[in-house]
């Protein structure tokens, strides 16, 4: 991927985001693209005939213990999704096989029948489903009044990394993307242009010792959408669950986003997480769209 390739793909991503009202690649894939990738990164572009315009893009990125796939098709070429997708995904799986193979996640927004067909061509099957949920900001005063207020402090770069990683990795011990983060993974996000330590809210408890009990990491990308804030990552340490901290941290994060100028908040939640979804619905969230993971194992070649 040359700088001109990355610029062309970025233009395609912007077109798709405008058409679909959500970003076509997740943060993991987007960060790898912007920084030219790392070991296990590859970008595959389908170009329009006799043109410098890409009509489709497929990306391979290595994660902590699995591979991430992304596929983006220009809205004006969606009738060619099967043809373009089959060619790009076939090459992508060859790259993964040549790199030793492994477990693969391909996330698709608003999945359609052609995505099921493409997944079957590379031996992937439907796995986890996520819901993206939105809420208007500021929150209703009734919601705030019914929520236990807790003390939070902003993330301190150079101080809080170890405790944050401990809670994150304990809370997401069995999570394929969020678990097993390293300091390098964390700092790759901290070094992003959108990062603001003030919006990374930590809740410490004093008893029995000064311990991080949970956090709500918010994201407000003013260059992309200054009016839509995100609950980027929220977690409660397993030792402090079932105490209402999840709701309190969510409200604290949404209140921060409203104070920073956001008029809507969003988050992702597993479709099967009925308890969390019920909590978010009570806060005023509604489902915006669904994302589907297609998963499977690719053998080494």
C-alpha positions, 0 to 999 in steps of 0.5 A: 500500500503506497501513500497514494493507495492509502489516499485513494482507499480513504476517499472510498471509505469516506464515500461509503461512510456518507452513504451508509451513515456509519464507518465501514471499517472498525478501529483495528482495521482503520488504524492499520490502514492509516499507519501503513500496517504492521506484520500481517497487514495487507490491502487489496484494491479493485480499481475501476477500469481505466481509472484511478478510482477504487471500486472495492477494498479488502484488508487483512490485519493480524490481531492478538490471537486472530485475523481481522478481515474488512471488505468495502464496496463503492455504493455505485458498484453494490450490484457487483458485490458478489463478483468483487468480494469473491475475488478480493476475499479469495486473495485475502485468504491466500495471504492469511494461509501464507502467513501461517493461517489461523482464526478469522473474523470478518465483520459486516454492517447490515448483513445481506444474503450476498454476505452469507454467500461470500462467507461460505465461499471462504469457509466462514460461518455466522458468529457474533452479532453486534447492535449499534445503539444510539441515544439523544444527548443530553440525557433526560433528567429523569434518567440522570436522577435515577442513576447512582452518581459515582466519582470518576477521574481522567486517565493519566498518561504515564500513570494509569496504563497498568491498572487500565490494562489489568481491568480491561483484560480481566473484564474481557478475558474471553473476548476475541478482540478486546481481551489480551491487550498489550501496552502497545495496543493501548498506546496505538489508541492513545496516540490517535488524533481523536484521543482525549484523556479527559474523556477516558473516565476511571472509577477508583475505589478506596476500600479495601485498597485503591483499586480501579473498579471500572472505566468508561472510555469515550470517543469524540472524533471532531474531524469525522463527526463532532456531534456523535460521541461514542462509548468506545470501551466500558468495563467493570472489573469482575470483583465489582460487578452487580453493583450498578457500576455499568449504568453509572459509568455509562451515564458518566460517559454520556454526560461527558460527551454532552458537555463536549458538544455531542448531540447523540451518543452511540455504542456497540453491544453483543446482540445476545447480551440481554442484560446490557441491552435492557440497561441501555434501552432504559437509558433511552438508547434505540437500535441503529443497525446490526453488525455480523461477524463471519468466523472460521479457521484458515489452514496454513498453506 
